[in-house]
């Protein structure tokens, strides 16, 4: 079980790293273009960032839901094992 938890944490950490790399790349691209002084371009970039943040939040919520489901399944399995052990004793 602990290996699964560690694996999930590792996946989440990798996703965070990927997001940071994307953000750093975007910032680097902006610097290369000269800061993009155009207001319209800045608004588009802000909208894109907001959309990305929303997507990230949705992904995190989905991950949390998956984790909760897995925990529930584990609890159910443990309960079944306990019931089986009790039946064997009788």
PDB file of N, CA, C and O in Angstrom, chain B, residues numbered from 101:
ATOM      1  N   UNK B 101       0.817  -1.199   0.000  1.00  0.00           N
ATOM      2  CA  UNK B 101       0.000   0.000   0.000  1.00  0.00           C
ATOM      3  C   UNK B 101       0.858   1.259   0.000  1.00  0.00           C
ATOM      4  O   UNK B 101       0.573   2.214  -0.723  1.00  0.00           O
ATOM      5  N   UNK B 102       1.891   1.255   0.800  1.00  0.00           N
ATOM      6  CA  UNK B 102       2.746   2.438   0.879  1.00  0.00           C
ATOM      7  C   UNK B 102       3.436   2.697  -0.464  1.00  0.00           C
ATOM      8  O   UNK B 102       3.694   3.845  -0.827  1.00  0.00           O
ATOM      9  N   UNK B 103       3.730   1.625  -1.192  1.00  0.00           N
ATOM     10  CA  UNK B 103       4.350   1.799  -2.502  1.00  0.00           C
ATOM     11  C   UNK B 103       3.396   2.528  -3.437  1.00  0.00           C
ATOM     12  O   UNK B 103       3.817   3.388  -4.211  1.00  0.00           O
ATOM     13  N   UNK B 104       2.090   2.183  -3.365  1.00  0.00           N
ATOM     14  CA  UNK B 104       1.104   2.849  -4.205  1.00  0.00           C
ATOM     15  C   UNK B 104       1.019   4.327  -3.857  1.00  0.00           C
ATOM     16  O   UNK B 104       0.974   5.176  -4.746  1.00  0.00           O
ATOM     17  N   UNK B 105       0.996   4.636  -2.561  1.00  0.00           N
ATOM     18  CA  UNK B 105       0.927   6.033  -2.133  1.00  0.00           C
ATOM     19  C   UNK B 105       2.152   6.784  -2.631  1.00  0.00           C
ATOM     20  O   UNK B 105       2.042   7.908  -3.122  1.00  0.00           O
ATOM     21  N   UNK B 106       3.317   6.162  -2.504  1.00  0.00           N
ATOM     22  CA  UNK B 106       4.550   6.789  -2.981  1.00  0.00           C
ATOM     23  C   UNK B 106       4.505   6.999  -4.480  1.00  0.00           C
ATOM     24  O   UNK B 106       4.980   8.018  -4.982  1.00  0.00           O
ATOM     25  N   UNK B 107       3.936   6.037  -5.201  1.00  0.00           N
ATOM     26  CA  UNK B 107       3.811   6.153  -6.650  1.00  0.00           C
ATOM     27  C   UNK B 107       2.897   7.298  -7.041  1.00  0.00           C
ATOM     28  O   UNK B 107       3.177   8.028  -7.991  1.00  0.00           O
ATOM     29  N   UNK B 108       1.796   7.456  -6.303  1.00  0.00           N
ATOM     30  CA  UNK B 108       0.863   8.545  -6.593  1.00  0.00           C
ATOM     31  C   UNK B 108       1.519   9.888  -6.310  1.00  0.00           C
ATOM     32  O   UNK B 108       1.381  10.833  -7.087  1.00  0.00           O
ATOM     33  N   UNK B 109       2.226   9.966  -5.202  1.00  0.00           N
ATOM     34  CA  UNK B 109       2.914  11.214  -4.867  1.00  0.00           C
ATOM     35  C   UNK B 109       3.947  11.530  -5.942  1.00  0.00           C
ATOM     36  O   UNK B 109       4.120  12.686  -6.328  1.00  0.00           O
ATOM     37  N   UNK B 110       4.620  10.508  -6.415  1.00  0.00           N
ATOM     38  CA  UNK B 110       5.630  10.692  -7.449  1.00  0.00           C
ATOM     39  C   UNK B 110       4.978  11.214  -8.735  1.00  0.00           C
ATOM     40  O   UNK B 110       5.516  12.114  -9.380  1.00  0.00           O
ATOM     41  N   UNK B 111       3.820  10.649  -9.110  1.00  0.00           N
ATOM     42  CA  UNK B 111       3.109  11.105 -10.303  1.00  0.00           C
ATOM     43  C   UNK B 111       2.726  12.573 -10.170  1.00  0.00           C
ATOM     44  O   UNK B 111       2.896  13.360 -11.101  1.00  0.00           O
ATOM     45  N   UNK B 112       2.206  12.930  -8.999  1.00  0.00           N
ATOM     46  CA  UNK B 112       1.775  14.315  -8.786  1.00  0.00           C
ATOM     47  C   UNK B 112       2.975  15.257  -8.855  1.00  0.00           C
ATOM     48  O   UNK B 112       2.883  16.350  -9.414  1.00  0.00           O
ATOM     49  N   UNK B 113       4.087  14.833  -8.292  1.00  0.00           N
ATOM     50  CA  UNK B 113       5.301  15.649  -8.320  1.00  0.00           C
ATOM     51  C   UNK B 113       5.775  15.836  -9.763  1.00  0.00           C
ATOM     52  O   UNK B 113       6.205  16.927 -10.138  1.00  0.00           O
ATOM     53  N   UNK B 114       5.697  14.783 -10.565  1.00  0.00           N
ATOM     54  CA  UNK B 114       6.102  14.882 -11.964  1.00  0.00           C
ATOM     55  C   UNK B 114       5.192  15.847 -12.717  1.00  0.00           C
ATOM     56  O   UNK B 114       5.664  16.623 -13.549  1.00  0.00           O
ATOM     57  N   UNK B 115       3.900  15.806 -12.434  1.00  0.00           N
ATOM     58  CA  UNK B 115       2.971  16.726 -13.091  1.00  0.00           C
ATOM     59  C   UNK B 115       3.282  18.169 -12.708  1.00  0.00           C
ATOM     60  O   UNK B 115       3.252  19.065 -13.552  1.00  0.00           O
ATOM     61  N   UNK B 116       3.583  18.385 -11.420  1.00  0.00           N
ATOM     62  CA  UNK B 116       3.939  19.736 -10.984  1.00  0.00           C
ATOM     63  C   UNK B 116       5.189  20.218 -11.708  1.00  0.00           C
ATOM     64  O   UNK B 116       5.249  21.362 -12.159  1.00  0.00           O
ATOM     65  N   UNK B 117       6.185  19.346 -11.818  1.00  0.00           N
ATOM     66  CA  UNK B 117       7.427  19.700 -12.517  1.00  0.00           C
ATOM     67  C   UNK B 117       7.127  20.075 -13.965  1.00  0.00           C
ATOM     68  O   UNK B 117       7.665  21.051 -14.487  1.00  0.00           O
ATOM     69  N   UNK B 118       6.266  19.292 -14.605  1.00  0.00           N
ATOM     70  CA  UNK B 118       5.923  19.538 -16.004  1.00  0.00           C
ATOM     71  C   UNK B 118       5.263  20.915 -16.152  1.00  0.00           C
ATOM     72  O   UNK B 118       5.577  21.665 -17.076  1.00  0.00           O
ATOM     73  N   UNK B 119       4.340  21.239 -15.226  1.00  0.00           N
ATOM     74  CA  UNK B 119       3.676  22.544 -15.271  1.00  0.00           C
ATOM     75  C   UNK B 119       4.679  23.673 -15.123  1.00  0.00           C
ATOM     76  O   UNK B 119       4.614  24.668 -15.845  1.00  0.00           O
ATOM     77  N   UNK B 120       5.624  23.515 -14.170  1.00  0.00           N
ATOM     78  CA  UNK B 120       6.637  24.549 -13.962  1.00  0.00           C
ATOM     79  C   UNK B 120       7.481  24.724 -15.218  1.00  0.00           C
ATOM     80  O   UNK B 120       7.804  25.848 -15.603  1.00  0.00           O
ATOM     81  N   UNK B 121       7.832  23.623 -15.849  1.00  0.00           N
ATOM     82  CA  UNK B 121       8.640  23.712 -17.061  1.00  0.00           C
ATOM     83  C   UNK B 121       7.882  24.456 -18.154  1.00  0.00           C
ATOM     84  O   UNK B 121       8.460  25.274 -18.869  1.00  0.00           O
ATOM     85  N   UNK B 122       6.578  24.170 -18.283  1.00  0.00           N
ATOM     86  CA  UNK B 122       5.769  24.878 -19.277  1.00  0.00           C
ATOM     87  C   UNK B 122       5.753  26.374 -18.991  1.00  0.00           C
ATOM     88  O   UNK B 122       5.932  27.192 -19.893  1.00  0.00           O
ATOM     89  N   UNK B 123       5.534  26.723 -17.717  1.00  0.00           N
ATOM     90  CA  UNK B 123       5.477  28.141 -17.344  1.00  0.00           C
ATOM     91  C   UNK B 123       6.815  28.821 -17.604  1.00  0.00           C
ATOM     92  O   UNK B 123       6.861  29.934 -18.127  1.00  0.00           O
ATOM     93  N   UNK B 124       7.897  28.150 -17.240  1.00  0.00           N
ATOM     94  CA  UNK B 124       9.223  28.730 -17.464  1.00  0.00           C
ATOM     95  C   UNK B 124       9.480  28.920 -18.952  1.00  0.00           C
ATOM     96  O   UNK B 124      10.054  29.929 -19.362  1.00  0.00           O
ATOM     97  N   UNK B 125       9.059  27.955 -19.760  1.00  0.00           N
ATOM     98  CA  UNK B 125       9.250  28.062 -21.207  1.00  0.00           C
ATOM     99  C   UNK B 125       8.455  29.249 -21.754  1.00  0.00           C
ATOM    100  O   UNK B 125       8.964  30.018 -22.570  1.00  0.00           O
ATOM    101  N   UNK B 126       7.212  29.394 -21.307  1.00  0.00           N
ATOM    102  CA  UNK B 126       6.400  30.522 -21.766  1.00  0.00           C
ATOM    103  C   UNK B 126       7.048  31.846 -21.400  1.00  0.00           C
ATOM    104  O   UNK B 126       7.122  32.760 -22.222  1.00  0.00           O
ATOM    105  N   UNK B 127       7.514  31.942 -20.164  1.00  0.00           N
ATOM    106  CA  UNK B 127       8.157  33.179 -19.731  1.00  0.00           C
ATOM    107  C   UNK B 127       9.402  33.444 -20.559  1.00  0.00           C
ATOM    108  O   UNK B 127       9.681  34.589 -20.916  1.00  0.00           O
ATOM    109  N   UNK B 128      10.146  32.402 -20.862  1.00  0.00           N
ATOM    110  CA  UNK B 128      11.339  32.549 -21.696  1.00  0.00           C
ATOM    111  C   UNK B 128      10.965  33.009 -23.094  1.00  0.00           C
ATOM    112  O   UNK B 128      11.635  33.870 -23.665  1.00  0.00           O
ATOM    113  N   UNK B 129       9.902  32.443 -23.650  1.00  0.00           N
ATOM    114  CA  UNK B 129       9.444  32.841 -24.980  1.00  0.00           C
ATOM    115  C   UNK B 129       9.036  34.311 -24.990  1.00  0.00           C
ATOM    116  O   UNK B 129       9.315  35.028 -25.951  1.00  0.00           O
ATOM    117  N   UNK B 130       8.382  34.758 -23.931  1.00  0.00           N
ATOM    118  CA  UNK B 130       7.973  36.164 -23.854  1.00  0.00           C
ATOM    119  C   UNK B 130       9.190  37.078 -23.848  1.00  0.00           C
ATOM    120  O   UNK B 130       9.205  38.117 -24.508  1.00  0.00           O
ATOM    121  N   UNK B 131      10.210  36.678 -23.095  1.00  0.00           N
ATOM    122  CA  UNK B 131      11.421  37.501 -23.027  1.00  0.00           C
ATOM    123  C   UNK B 131      12.087  37.593 -24.394  1.00  0.00           C
ATOM    124  O   UNK B 131      12.584  38.652 -24.777  1.00  0.00           O
ATOM    125  N   UNK B 132      12.097  36.488 -25.124  1.00  0.00           N
ATOM    126  CA  UNK B 132      12.715  36.476 -26.451  1.00  0.00           C
ATOM    127  C   UNK B 132      11.967  37.422 -27.386  1.00  0.00           C
ATOM    128  O   UNK B 132      12.583  38.112 -28.199  1.00  0.00           O
ATOM    129  N   UNK B 133      10.640  37.455 -27.271  1.00  0.00           N
ATOM    130  CA  UNK B 133       9.840  38.333 -28.129  1.00  0.00           C
ATOM    131  C   UNK B 133       9.937  39.787 -27.691  1.00  0.00           C
ATOM    132  O   UNK B 133       9.388  40.670 -28.351  1.00  0.00           O
ATOM    133  N   UNK B 134      10.610  40.038 -26.615  1.00  0.00           N
ATOM    134  CA  UNK B 134      10.773  41.418 -26.164  1.00  0.00           C
ATOM    135  C   UNK B 134       9.711  41.836 -25.170  1.00  0.00           C
ATOM    136  O   UNK B 134       9.382  43.019 -25.083  1.00  0.00           O
ATOM    137  N   UNK B 135       9.172  40.904 -24.427  1.00  0.00           N
ATOM    138  CA  UNK B 135       8.212  41.253 -23.384  1.00  0.00           C
ATOM    139  C   UNK B 135       6.796  41.386 -23.897  1.00  0.00           C
ATOM    140  O   UNK B 135       5.875  41.525 -23.093  1.00  0.00           O
ATOM    141  N   UNK B 136       6.583  41.350 -25.184  1.00  0.00           N
ATOM    142  CA  UNK B 136       5.242  41.370 -25.759  1.00  0.00           C
ATOM    143  C   UNK B 136       4.449  42.605 -25.394  1.00  0.00           C
ATOM    144  O   UNK B 136       3.269  42.466 -25.072  1.00  0.00           O
ATOM    145  N   UNK B 137       5.003  43.790 -25.419  1.00  0.00           N
ATOM    146  CA  UNK B 137       4.369  45.027 -25.006  1.00  0.00           C
ATOM    147  C   UNK B 137       2.951  45.243 -25.494  1.00  0.00           C
ATOM    148  O   UNK B 137       2.296  46.174 -25.024  1.00  0.00           O
ATOM    149  N   UNK B 138       2.454  44.453 -26.389  1.00  0.00           N
ATOM    150  CA  UNK B 138       1.113  44.592 -26.928  1.00  0.00           C
ATOM    151  C   UNK B 138       0.072  44.161 -25.889  1.00  0.00           C
ATOM    152  O   UNK B 138       0.137  43.051 -25.361  1.00  0.00           O
ATOM    153  N   UNK B 139      -0.891  45.049 -25.598  1.00  0.00           N
ATOM    154  CA  UNK B 139      -1.910  44.761 -24.582  1.00  0.00           C
ATOM    155  C   UNK B 139      -2.764  43.558 -24.972  1.00  0.00           C
ATOM    156  O   UNK B 139      -3.082  42.718 -24.130  1.00  0.00           O
ATOM    157  N   UNK B 140      -3.129  43.480 -26.234  1.00  0.00           N
ATOM    158  CA  UNK B 140      -3.970  42.382 -26.701  1.00  0.00           C
ATOM    159  C   UNK B 140      -3.269  41.038 -26.487  1.00  0.00           C
ATOM    160  O   UNK B 140      -3.879  40.061 -26.052  1.00  0.00           O
ATOM    161  N   UNK B 141      -2.000  41.017 -26.796  1.00  0.00           N
ATOM    162  CA  UNK B 141      -1.215  39.793 -26.623  1.00  0.00           C
ATOM    163  C   UNK B 141      -1.130  39.418 -25.143  1.00  0.00           C
ATOM    164  O   UNK B 141      -1.223  38.244 -24.784  1.00  0.00           O
ATOM    165  N   UNK B 142      -0.956  40.419 -24.300  1.00  0.00           N
ATOM    166  CA  UNK B 142      -0.885  40.166 -22.858  1.00  0.00           C
ATOM    167  C   UNK B 142      -2.206  39.597 -22.344  1.00  0.00           C
ATOM    168  O   UNK B 142      -2.216  38.684 -21.518  1.00  0.00           O
ATOM    169  N   UNK B 143      -3.320  40.142 -22.837  1.00  0.00           N
ATOM    170  CA  UNK B 143      -4.629  39.643 -22.421  1.00  0.00           C
ATOM    171  C   UNK B 143      -4.806  38.187 -22.833  1.00  0.00           C
ATOM    172  O   UNK B 143      -5.311  37.372 -22.061  1.00  0.00           O
ATOM    173  N   UNK B 144      -4.384  37.866 -24.061  1.00  0.00           N
ATOM    174  CA  UNK B 144      -4.491  36.489 -24.539  1.00  0.00           C
ATOM    175  C   UNK B 144      -3.665  35.553 -23.659  1.00  0.00           C
ATOM    176  O   UNK B 144      -4.103  34.460 -23.302  1.00  0.00           O
ATOM    177  N   UNK B 145      -2.470  36.006 -23.323  1.00  0.00           N
ATOM    178  CA  UNK B 145      -1.599  35.179 -22.486  1.00  0.00           C
ATOM    179  C   UNK B 145      -2.213  34.976 -21.104  1.00  0.00           C
ATOM    180  O   UNK B 145      -2.145  33.883 -20.541  1.00  0.00           O
ATOM    181  N   UNK B 146      -2.813  36.035 -20.560  1.00  0.00           N
ATOM    182  CA  UNK B 146      -3.461  35.920 -19.251  1.00  0.00           C
ATOM    183  C   UNK B 146      -4.621  34.935 -19.311  1.00  0.00           C
ATOM    184  O   UNK B 146      -4.808  34.130 -18.399  1.00  0.00           O
ATOM    185  N   UNK B 147      -5.407  35.004 -20.396  1.00  0.00           N
ATOM    186  CA  UNK B 147      -6.522  34.078 -20.559  1.00  0.00           C
ATOM    187  C   UNK B 147      -6.021  32.643 -20.651  1.00  0.00           C
ATOM    188  O   UNK B 147      -6.595  31.735 -20.050  1.00  0.00           O
ATOM    189  N   UNK B 148      -4.945  32.446 -21.407  1.00  0.00           N
ATOM    190  CA  UNK B 148      -4.363  31.112 -21.537  1.00  0.00           C
ATOM    191  C   UNK B 148      -3.904  30.598 -20.175  1.00  0.00           C
ATOM    192  O   UNK B 148      -4.128  29.438 -19.828  1.00  0.00           O
ATOM    193  N   UNK B 149      -3.265  31.469 -19.416  1.00  0.00           N
ATOM    194  CA  UNK B 149      -2.784  31.069 -18.092  1.00  0.00           C
ATOM    195  C   UNK B 149      -3.951  30.699 -17.181  1.00  0.00           C
ATOM    196  O   UNK B 149      -3.880  29.723 -16.435  1.00  0.00           O
ATOM    197  N   UNK B 150      -5.028  31.488 -17.249  1.00  0.00           N
ATOM    198  CA  UNK B 150      -6.205  31.192 -16.432  1.00  0.00           C
ATOM    199  C   UNK B 150      -6.801  29.840 -16.822  1.00  0.00           C
ATOM    200  O   UNK B 150      -7.186  29.049 -15.961  1.00  0.00           O
ATOM    201  N   UNK B 151      -6.873  29.584 -18.130  1.00  0.00           N
ATOM    202  CA  UNK B 151      -7.404  28.306 -18.601  1.00  0.00           C
ATOM    203  C   UNK B 151      -6.531  27.155 -18.113  1.00  0.00           C
ATOM    204  O   UNK B 151      -7.035  26.121 -17.674  1.00  0.00           O
ATOM    205  N   UNK B 152      -5.225  27.345 -18.195  1.00  0.00           N
ATOM    206  CA  UNK B 152      -4.303  26.305 -17.735  1.00  0.00           C
ATOM    207  C   UNK B 152      -4.475  26.053 -16.243  1.00  0.00           C
ATOM    208  O   UNK B 152      -4.477  24.906 -15.797  1.00  0.00           O
ATOM    209  N   UNK B 153      -4.620  27.124 -15.478  1.00  0.00           N
ATOM    210  CA  UNK B 153      -4.813  26.976 -14.036  1.00  0.00           C
ATOM    211  C   UNK B 153      -6.099  26.219 -13.739  1.00  0.00           C
ATOM    212  O   UNK B 153      -6.136  25.367 -12.850  1.00  0.00           O
ATOM    213  N   UNK B 154      -7.163  26.534 -14.492  1.00  0.00           N
ATOM    214  CA  UNK B 154      -8.429  25.829 -14.304  1.00  0.00           C
ATOM    215  C   UNK B 154      -8.264  24.347 -14.624  1.00  0.00           C
ATOM    216  O   UNK B 154      -8.765  23.487 -13.901  1.00  0.00           O
ATOM    217  N   UNK B 155      -7.550  24.056 -15.725  1.00  0.00           N
ATOM    218  CA  UNK B 155      -7.311  22.664 -16.101  1.00  0.00           C
ATOM    219  C   UNK B 155      -6.513  21.948 -15.010  1.00  0.00           C
ATOM    220  O   UNK B 155      -6.803  20.802 -14.664  1.00  0.00           O
ATOM    221  N   UNK B 156      -5.516  22.632 -14.482  1.00  0.00           N
ATOM    222  CA  UNK B 156      -4.697  22.037 -13.423  1.00  0.00           C
ATOM    223  C   UNK B 156      -5.549  21.737 -12.195  1.00  0.00           C
ATOM    224  O   UNK B 156      -5.418  20.680 -11.578  1.00  0.00           O
ATOM    225  N   UNK B 157      -6.424  22.679 -11.850  1.00  0.00           N
ATOM    226  CA  UNK B 157      -7.299  22.473 -10.697  1.00  0.00           C
ATOM    227  C   UNK B 157      -8.212  21.274 -10.929  1.00  0.00           C
ATOM    228  O   UNK B 157      -8.429  20.464 -10.028  1.00  0.00           O
ATOM    229  N   UNK B 158      -8.746  21.168 -12.151  1.00  0.00           N
ATOM    230  CA  UNK B 158      -9.615  20.038 -12.475  1.00  0.00           C
ATOM    231  C   UNK B 158      -8.841  18.728 -12.367  1.00  0.00           C
ATOM    232  O   UNK B 158      -9.347  17.743 -11.830  1.00  0.00           O
ATOM    233  N   UNK B 159      -7.601  18.723 -12.886  1.00  0.00           N
ATOM    234  CA  UNK B 159      -6.772  17.521 -12.807  1.00  0.00           C
ATOM    235  C   UNK B 159      -6.522  17.139 -11.355  1.00  0.00           C
ATOM    236  O   UNK B 159      -6.607  15.966 -10.990  1.00  0.00           O
ATOM    237  N   UNK B 160      -6.215  18.127 -10.536  1.00  0.00           N
ATOM    238  CA  UNK B 160      -5.957  17.858  -9.122  1.00  0.00           C
ATOM    239  C   UNK B 160      -7.202  17.304  -8.441  1.00  0.00           C
ATOM    240  O   UNK B 160      -7.114  16.388  -7.625  1.00  0.00           O
ATOM    241  N   UNK B 161      -8.370  17.866  -8.781  1.00  0.00           N
ATOM    242  CA  UNK B 161      -9.619  17.368  -8.202  1.00  0.00           C
ATOM    243  C   UNK B 161      -9.854  15.921  -8.615  1.00  0.00           C
ATOM    244  O   UNK B 161     -10.253  15.090  -7.799  1.00  0.00           O
ATOM    245  N   UNK B 162      -9.600  15.624  -9.902  1.00  0.00           N
ATOM    246  CA  UNK B 162      -9.767  14.256 -10.387  1.00  0.00           C
ATOM    247  C   UNK B 162      -8.821  13.311  -9.654  1.00  0.00           C
ATOM    248  O   UNK B 162      -9.210  12.209  -9.267  1.00  0.00           O
ATOM    249  N   UNK B 163      -7.582  13.747  -9.466  1.00  0.00           N
ATOM    250  CA  UNK B 163      -6.603  12.920  -8.762  1.00  0.00           C
ATOM    251  C   UNK B 163      -7.054  12.664  -7.331  1.00  0.00           C
ATOM    252  O   UNK B 163      -6.936  11.547  -6.826  1.00  0.00           O
ATOM    253  N   UNK B 164      -7.570  13.701  -6.681  1.00  0.00           N
ATOM    254  CA  UNK B 164      -8.055  13.546  -5.313  1.00  0.00           C
ATOM    255  C   UNK B 164      -9.216  12.560  -5.264  1.00  0.00           C
ATOM    256  O   UNK B 164      -9.292  11.724  -4.364  1.00  0.00           O
ATOM    257  N   UNK B 165     -10.123  12.662  -6.241  1.00  0.00           N
ATOM    258  CA  UNK B 165     -11.259  11.742  -6.287  1.00  0.00           C
ATOM    259  C   UNK B 165     -10.774  10.310  -6.479  1.00  0.00           C
ATOM    260  O   UNK B 165     -11.272   9.387  -5.834  1.00  0.00           O
ATOM    261  N   UNK B 166      -9.793  10.127  -7.377  1.00  0.00           N
ATOM    262  CA  UNK B 166      -9.243   8.796  -7.613  1.00  0.00           C
ATOM    263  C   UNK B 166      -8.613   8.243  -6.341  1.00  0.00           C
ATOM    264  O   UNK B 166      -8.791   7.073  -6.006  1.00  0.00           O
ATOM    265  N   UNK B 167      -7.881   9.087  -5.644  1.00  0.00           N
ATOM    266  CA  UNK B 167      -7.248   8.653  -4.401  1.00  0.00           C
ATOM    267  C   UNK B 167      -8.302   8.239  -3.376  1.00  0.00           C
ATOM    268  O   UNK B 167      -8.151   7.227  -2.691  1.00  0.00           O
ATOM    269  N   UNK B 168      -9.368   9.029  -3.279  1.00  0.00           N
ATOM    270  CA  UNK B 168     -10.440   8.704  -2.339  1.00  0.00           C
ATOM    271  C   UNK B 168     -11.082   7.370  -2.699  1.00  0.00           C
ATOM    272  O   UNK B 168     -11.360   6.549  -1.825  1.00  0.00           O
ATOM    273  N   UNK B 169     -11.315   7.158  -4.004  1.00  0.00           N
ATOM    274  CA  UNK B 169     -11.909   5.902  -4.448  1.00  0.00           C
ATOM    275  C   UNK B 169     -11.002   4.726  -4.102  1.00  0.00           C
ATOM    276  O   UNK B 169     -11.469   3.687  -3.635  1.00  0.00           O
ATOM    277  N   UNK B 170      -9.705   4.899  -4.334  1.00  0.00           N
ATOM    278  CA  UNK B 170      -8.756   3.834  -4.026  1.00  0.00           C
ATOM    279  C   UNK B 170      -8.739   3.543  -2.528  1.00  0.00           C
ATOM    280  O   UNK B 170      -8.682   2.384  -2.115  1.00  0.00           O
ATOM    281  N   UNK B 171      -8.787   4.589  -1.725  1.00  0.00           N
ATOM    282  CA  UNK B 171      -8.813   4.399  -0.274  1.00  0.00           C
ATOM    283  C   UNK B 171     -10.073   3.646   0.145  1.00  0.00           C
ATOM    284  O   UNK B 171     -10.018   2.760   0.998  1.00  0.00           O
ATOM    285  N   UNK B 172     -11.208   4.002  -0.459  1.00  0.00           N
ATOM    286  CA  UNK B 172     -12.458   3.317  -0.140  1.00  0.00           C
ATOM    287  C   UNK B 172     -12.367   1.847  -0.521  1.00  0.00           C
ATOM    288  O   UNK B 172     -12.801   0.975   0.232  1.00  0.00           O
ATOM    289  N   UNK B 173     -11.795   1.572  -1.705  1.00  0.00           N
ATOM    290  CA  UNK B 173     -11.645   0.189  -2.148  1.00  0.00           C
ATOM    291  C   UNK B 173     -10.759  -0.589  -1.178  1.00  0.00           C
ATOM    292  O   UNK B 173     -11.058  -1.733  -0.834  1.00  0.00           O
ATOM    293  N   UNK B 174      -9.679   0.032  -0.744  1.00  0.00           N
ATOM    294  CA  UNK B 174      -8.777  -0.627   0.197  1.00  0.00           C
ATOM    295  C   UNK B 174      -9.498  -0.925   1.510  1.00  0.00           C
ATOM    296  O   UNK B 174      -9.338  -2.002   2.085  1.00  0.00           O
ATOM    297  N   UNK B 175     -10.287   0.032   1.974  1.00  0.00           N
ATOM    298  CA  UNK B 175     -11.039  -0.172   3.214  1.00  0.00           C
ATOM    299  C   UNK B 175     -12.029  -1.323   3.059  1.00  0.00           C
ATOM    300  O   UNK B 175     -12.180  -2.148   3.960  1.00  0.00           O
ATOM    301  N   UNK B 176     -12.707  -1.373   1.902  1.00  0.00           N
ATOM    302  CA  UNK B 176     -13.661  -2.448   1.654  1.00  0.00           C
ATOM    303  C   UNK B 176     -12.948  -3.799   1.640  1.00  0.00           C
ATOM    304  O   UNK B 176     -13.442  -4.775   2.203  1.00  0.00           O
ATOM    305  N   UNK B 177     -11.781  -3.847   0.992  1.00  0.00           N
ATOM    306  CA  UNK B 177     -11.012  -5.090   0.941  1.00  0.00           C
ATOM    307  C   UNK B 177     -10.603  -5.524   2.346  1.00  0.00           C
ATOM    308  O   UNK B 177     -10.685  -6.703   2.687  1.00  0.00           O
ATOM    309  N   UNK B 178     -10.164  -4.572   3.149  1.00  0.00           N
ATOM    310  CA  UNK B 178      -9.768  -4.889   4.520  1.00  0.00           C
ATOM    311  C   UNK B 178     -10.956  -5.420   5.318  1.00  0.00           C
ATOM    312  O   UNK B 178     -10.821  -6.372   6.086  1.00  0.00           O
ATOM    313  N   UNK B 179     -12.119  -4.798   5.131  1.00  0.00           N
ATOM    314  CA  UNK B 179     -13.319  -5.255   5.831  1.00  0.00           C
ATOM    315  C   UNK B 179     -13.679  -6.674   5.404  1.00  0.00           C
ATOM    316  O   UNK B 179     -14.027  -7.511   6.236  1.00  0.00           O
ATOM    317  N   UNK B 180     -13.591  -6.939   4.101  1.00  0.00           N
ATOM    318  CA  UNK B 180     -13.895  -8.275   3.599  1.00  0.00           C
ATOM    319  C   UNK B 180     -12.921  -9.299   4.174  1.00  0.00           C
ATOM    320  O   UNK B 180     -13.323 -10.398   4.556  1.00  0.00           O
ATOM    321  N   UNK B 181     -11.647  -8.938   4.233  1.00  0.00           N
ATOM    322  CA  UNK B 181     -10.648  -9.843   4.795  1.00  0.00           C
ATOM    323  C   UNK B 181     -10.952 -10.127   6.262  1.00  0.00           C
ATOM    324  O   UNK B 181     -10.847 -11.268   6.714  1.00  0.00           O
ATOM    325  N   UNK B 182     -11.324  -9.096   6.997  1.00  0.00           N
ATOM    326  CA  UNK B 182     -11.665  -9.277   8.411  1.00  0.00           C
ATOM    327  C   UNK B 182     -12.879 -10.192   8.562  1.00  0.00           C
ATOM    328  O   UNK B 182     -12.905 -11.059   9.435  1.00  0.00           O
ATOM    329  N   UNK B 183     -13.885  -9.994   7.702  1.00  0.00           N
ATOM    330  CA  UNK B 183     -15.074 -10.841   7.749  1.00  0.00           C
ATOM    331  C   UNK B 183     -14.709 -12.285   7.430  1.00  0.00           C
ATOM    332  O   UNK B 183     -15.189 -13.210   8.085  1.00  0.00           O
ATOM    333  N   UNK B 184     -13.857 -12.478   6.421  1.00  0.00           N
ATOM    334  CA  UNK B 184     -13.418 -13.824   6.059  1.00  0.00           C
ATOM    335  C   UNK B 184     -12.686 -14.484   7.220  1.00  0.00           C
ATOM    336  O   UNK B 184     -12.900 -15.662   7.504  1.00  0.00           O
ATOM    337  N   UNK B 185     -11.832 -13.734   7.884  1.00  0.00           N
ATOM    338  CA  UNK B 185     -11.086 -14.271   9.019  1.00  0.00           C
ATOM    339  C   UNK B 185     -12.033 -14.653  10.151  1.00  0.00           C
ATOM    340  O   UNK B 185     -11.848 -15.684  10.798  1.00  0.00           O
ATOM    341  N   UNK B 186     -13.041 -13.826  10.388  1.00  0.00           N
ATOM    342  CA  UNK B 186     -14.011 -14.122  11.438  1.00  0.00           C
ATOM    343  C   UNK B 186     -14.801 -15.384  11.100  1.00  0.00           C
ATOM    344  O   UNK B 186     -15.075 -16.200  11.980  1.00  0.00           O
ATOM    345  N   UNK B 187     -15.168 -15.545   9.831  1.00  0.00           N
ATOM    346  CA  UNK B 187     -15.910 -16.728   9.406  1.00  0.00           C
ATOM    347  C   UNK B 187     -15.053 -17.978   9.560  1.00  0.00           C
ATOM    348  O   UNK B 187     -15.552 -19.031   9.956  1.00  0.00           O
ATOM    349  N   UNK B 188     -13.771 -17.864   9.248  1.00  0.00           N
ATOM    350  CA  UNK B 188     -12.866 -19.003   9.373  1.00  0.00           C
ATOM    351  C   UNK B 188     -12.719 -19.423  10.831  1.00  0.00           C
ATOM    352  O   UNK B 188     -12.591 -20.611  11.126  1.00  0.00           O
ATOM    353  N   UNK B 189     -12.737 -18.467  11.731  1.00  0.00           N
ATOM    354  CA  UNK B 189     -12.597 -18.771  13.152  1.00  0.00           C
ATOM    355  C   UNK B 189     -13.807 -19.537  13.670  1.00  0.00           C
ATOM    356  O   UNK B 189     -13.687 -20.375  14.564  1.00  0.00           O
ATOM    357  N   UNK B 190     -14.963 -19.246  13.108  1.00  0.00           N
ATOM    358  CA  UNK B 190     -16.205 -19.894  13.560  1.00  0.00           C
ATOM    359  C   UNK B 190     -16.329 -21.224  12.934  1.00  0.00           C
ATOM    360  O   UNK B 190     -17.304 -21.934  13.182  1.00  0.00           O
TER     361      UNK B 190
END
